[in-house]
């Protein structure tokens, strides 16, 4: 695996600012193609729903996790310990 792909699965709910995001079937198709090409497919997630979508799509891992139910400050104002990176396999 020499290449990697970062998918943004963030509907803005963690920030209280709705955003368009990838539909689950699109996420699954992108991850499947990345795996077919022996490429890492890491998901940028900010909610439990995004985590479920990444898991269901068999994403290689996650980054930028936020598990609070209310909006949190932007990353530049957060403690570095609030982020996470977790392989799903």
C-alpha positions in Angstrom: 0.0 0.0 0.0 1.8 3.1 -1.2 -1.2 5.4 -1.6 -3.9 6.7 0.7 -7.3 8.4 0.3 -9.1 10.6 2.9 -12.9 10.6 2.7 -14.7 13.5 4.4 -17.8 12.2 6.1 -18.9 15.3 8.0 -22.4 16.6 7.9 -21.5 19.6 10.0 -23.7 18.4 12.9 -20.8 18.5 15.4 -20.3 22.2 14.7 -24.0 23.1 14.4 -23.5 24.0 10.8 -25.2 21.6 8.3 -23.0 20.6 5.3 -23.5 18.3 2.4 -21.7 15.0 2.8 -21.1 11.7 1.1 -24.1 9.3 1.0 -23.4 5.9 2.5 -23.6 4.1 -0.9 -21.1 6.5 -2.4 -18.7 6.1 0.6 -19.0 2.3 0.2 -18.2 2.4 -3.6 -15.2 4.7 -3.0 -13.8 2.5 -0.2 -14.4 -0.7 -2.3 -12.5 0.8 -5.2 -9.6 2.0 -2.9 -9.3 -1.5 -1.5 -9.4 -3.0 -5.0 -6.4 -0.7 -5.9 -4.6 -1.7 -2.6 -5.0 1.9 -1.3 -5.8 3.0 2.3 -9.2 4.7 2.7 -9.2 6.8 5.8 -12.4 8.6 6.9 -12.5 12.1 8.4 -15.5 11.8 10.8 -17.0 14.2 13.4 -20.0 12.2 14.6 -21.2 8.8 15.6 -23.3 8.6 12.4 -20.1 9.3 10.4 -18.3 6.6 12.3 -21.1 4.1 11.5 -20.9 5.1 7.8 -17.1 4.6 7.8 -17.4 1.2 9.5 -20.2 0.0 7.2 -18.1 1.0 4.2 -15.1 -1.0 5.6 -12.9 2.1 5.8 -9.3 1.5 6.7 -9.3 4.0 9.6 -10.6 7.3 11.0 -9.2 10.7 11.8 -10.5 14.0 13.3 -13.0 12.3 15.6 -15.2 14.3 17.9 -17.7 12.5 20.1 -19.4 15.4 21.8 -23.2 15.9 21.2 -22.9 19.7 21.2 -20.7 21.9 19.0 -17.1 22.1 19.9 -14.5 24.7 19.1 -12.6 24.6 15.8 -9.5 22.3 15.8 -7.2 25.3 16.2 -8.7 25.9 19.6 -9.0 22.3 20.8 -6.6 20.3 22.8 -4.7 17.9 20.6 -5.9 15.0 22.8 -9.5 15.5 21.4 -8.5 14.1 18.0 -8.1 10.4 17.3 -6.9 7.9 14.8 -8.2 4.4 15.0 -7.7 1.5 12.6 -11.0 -0.4 12.0 -9.4 -3.7 11.2 
